[in-house]
Amino acid sequence: MDRGIQAVRPALVHLCLFSLLLNLLSFATVIYTMQVFDRVLSTRSINTLISLTVLLLLACAATALLSACRDSALRRMGIALDREVAGDLYDLVYAETLETRRLDTMHAFRDLETVRQFTASQAIAPLFDLPWIPIYVVVAFSLHVWLGLAMMAAIVVVLVLALLNEFLNRANLDRASQHAAQSQRLLDTASREAEVLHVMAMVPGFRVQWLAAHGQALGWQLAAAHLSKAIATVLKFWQQFTSFGLVALSAYLAIQGQVSGGVMFAVMFIGGACIGVVQSASSQWPVFLRARQSYGRLQALFRAAESVGPRMALPRPEGRVDVEGLAVTAPGTPHFILSQVSFSLPAGTVTAVVGPSGAGKSTLVRCLIGIWAPSLGAVRLDGSELQHWEADALGQHLGYLPQSVELLSGTIAQNIARFGPVDDAAVLAAAQLAGVHEVIQQLPRGYDTDVGEGGSALSGGQRQRIGLARAIYGDPALVVLDEPNSNLDAVGEAALAQALEVLKGRGTTCVLITHKANVLTLADYILVLKDGTVSRFGTRDEVLTPQPTPSEPKADRPAPMLRPSLAQTS
Ligand SMILES: Nc1ncnc2c1ncn2[C@@H]1O[C@H](COP(=O)(O)OP(=O)(O)OP(=O)(O)O)[C@@H](O)[C@H]1O
């Protein structure tokens, strides 16, 4: 973020300079009017009038030029800031989404948008004019003390009205944005689940919900707009009244012989300019506060990331996995999904994770590949905790096939190559190993077929098999498959079994979740999860051997890879 500020610093300096010159030039009209009234009319000098008018014309031209330059500096400032921080912010938001398991981390981009719009908009300009208000007041005081006091009173009234607007409207605007966000969420869901809504006649009910949220948002927006407009009308009246009130006061003072006649015109300009600055600055104040809040949040995000610091590069792992006293909580709750999970998997083995629905199998595999960080305990790959790895470096050594396979918009080759540089030979090898090469060749454009949004142009089975090819692309050390055969036919299942054999032969560690008994024949180890803890763990034969009933004597033989904490749970 500091880099972003550094990038816009030259533009900020230009902005200050332009504001200084523009405000100085605004006095040209005042001086011109006073000179014409007090000097030209009394001396009747046409030459002086022409000279003064030419000077004023030059001042007006300079004002127009400087305004255009200031607008251009503003636009460049917003873009420069965005360019400097957008890439880093993308990485940060992505990491935060994984860490906090929240999907609403996109607020960081809304914050960047708010800051960019603020810096690039006209909203920032009046803030640079604010330091000139005391100068206007001093000029008014120098003309006459009563004029100075009247000017100050006018400023106070404008500030009170602006604060009133902000105070009374804050609740309205908050409610409007809450309902607008809800209405947007409903729209997103409706477009994502259009088929389900249509088939099961859920559209009318959903429509009612959306209309209610949309209507509430509009209602609160309207209330806020009415109030703002009412206060703006009062402000407009007050601005006009101030200009003419100051003229009336200076005319009275001129009649009393306390000021010259030209002061009437001068004070009209100064009053108008001063109230104009106060009014536009105060109307932009909430925008400024929002931008400042957004900037603060962004800065906190960047600072937190800096405190993590760079991580050491670790060598390519062999694939040994150690899970030690692992416990994981559900997002935003103190409820543990997994607790006291401990086991070790030697490199180059296949482990099947089984257990009833909701036992925590998917949660466990998410921890195994570092998507979710442990709340307690540790998950180690070749002895190093996953959190000690640089995320991108670790990703090269991991393969993951999630339960619901989401392919990304792009070609099949790009998806298999994980959107990195497409290595044709490696893509082909991964596809052949996953047994999907023939399937891909049947598609209209082969490996160059566009998979559509989320892979929608492919069947569930095709997506799953391409997802498997993506998981094993680049020869990772650890491959984690969450129900890899849930959408597969007999041919697909045979291909999966063959792929697992080959991976095992290569020394790749494989962990797969399954509900199908036939897959267990491929496994070296079986881990049974129940209610978030390890119910059983051991070699396939050990786990598949029926446990002795309580009346039978207990086998006095711990599983070879069992850890002490696991021995208590199994
Ligand atoms: N993001 C989440 N927020 C809150 N609770 C969650 C979240 N993800 C999972 N859980 C809870 O954790 C528990 C285990 O879920 P998990 O998906 O790991 O089970 P599973 O064994 O893989 O089930 P299945 O076989 O049905 O896929 C469930 O009770 C689930 O409600």
Ligand as a Chemical Component Dictionary entry (heavy atoms), coordinates in Angstrom:
data_LIG
# 
_chem_comp.id                   LIG 
_chem_comp.type                 NON-POLYMER 
_chem_comp.pdbx_formal_charge   0 
_chem_comp.three_letter_code    LIG 
# 
loop_
_chem_comp_atom.comp_id 
_chem_comp_atom.atom_id 
_chem_comp_atom.alt_atom_id 
_chem_comp_atom.type_symbol 
_chem_comp_atom.charge 
_chem_comp_atom.model_Cartn_x 
_chem_comp_atom.model_Cartn_y 
_chem_comp_atom.model_Cartn_z 
_chem_comp_atom.pdbx_ordinal 
LIG N1  N1  N 0 -17.322 -24.593 5.708 1  
LIG C1  C1  C 0 -17.927 -25.196 6.730 2  
LIG N2  N2  N 0 -18.545 -24.475 7.699 3  
LIG C2  C2  C 0 -19.134 -25.064 8.758 4  
LIG N3  N3  N 0 -19.179 -26.396 8.922 5  
LIG C3  C3  C 0 -18.598 -27.152 7.995 6  
LIG C4  C4  C 0 -17.942 -26.611 6.853 7  
LIG N4  N4  N 0 -17.461 -27.623 6.110 8  
LIG C5  C5  C 0 -17.806 -28.751 6.747 9  
LIG N5  N5  N 0 -18.484 -28.459 7.866 10 
LIG C6  C6  C 0 -19.041 -29.417 8.811 11 
LIG O1  O1  O 0 -18.040 -30.356 9.136 12 
LIG C7  C7  C 0 -18.582 -31.647 9.219 13 
LIG C8  C8  C 0 -17.760 -32.587 8.351 14 
LIG O2  O2  O 0 -17.891 -32.199 6.994 15 
LIG P1  P1  P 0 -17.068 -32.928 5.848 16 
LIG O3  O3  O 0 -17.466 -32.331 4.548 17 
LIG O4  O4  O 0 -15.646 -32.920 6.193 18 
LIG O5  O5  O 0 -17.655 -34.408 5.993 19 
LIG P2  P2  P 0 -17.451 -35.660 5.068 20 
LIG O6  O6  O 0 -17.073 -36.778 5.956 21 
LIG O7  O7  O 0 -16.521 -35.357 3.949 22 
LIG O8  O8  O 0 -18.915 -35.880 4.523 23 
LIG P3  P3  P 0 -19.382 -36.466 3.086 24 
LIG O9  O9  O 0 -18.974 -37.894 3.024 25 
LIG O10 O10 O 0 -20.854 -36.302 3.126 26 
LIG O11 O11 O 0 -18.729 -35.622 2.040 27 
LIG C9  C9  C 0 -20.037 -31.564 8.810 28 
LIG O12 O12 O 0 -20.833 -31.603 9.974 29 
LIG C10 C10 C 0 -20.162 -30.210 8.152 30 
LIG O13 O13 O 0 -21.404 -29.628 8.462 31 
# 
loop_
_chem_comp_bond.comp_id 
_chem_comp_bond.atom_id_1 
_chem_comp_bond.atom_id_2 
_chem_comp_bond.value_order 
_chem_comp_bond.pdbx_ordinal 
LIG N1  C1  SING 1  
LIG C1  N2  SING 2  
LIG C1  C4  DOUB 3  
LIG N2  C2  DOUB 4  
LIG C2  N3  SING 5  
LIG N3  C3  DOUB 6  
LIG C3  C4  SING 7  
LIG C3  N5  SING 8  
LIG C4  N4  SING 9  
LIG N4  C5  DOUB 10 
LIG C5  N5  SING 11 
LIG N5  C6  SING 12 
LIG C6  O1  SING 13 
LIG C6  C10 SING 14 
LIG O1  C7  SING 15 
LIG C7  C8  SING 16 
LIG C7  C9  SING 17 
LIG C8  O2  SING 18 
LIG O2  P1  SING 19 
LIG P1  O3  DOUB 20 
LIG P1  O4  SING 21 
LIG P1  O5  SING 22 
LIG O5  P2  SING 23 
LIG P2  O6  DOUB 24 
LIG P2  O7  SING 25 
LIG P2  O8  SING 26 
LIG O8  P3  SING 27 
LIG P3  O9  DOUB 28 
LIG P3  O10 SING 29 
LIG P3  O11 SING 30 
LIG C9  O12 SING 31 
LIG C9  C10 SING 32 
LIG C10 O13 SING 33 
# 
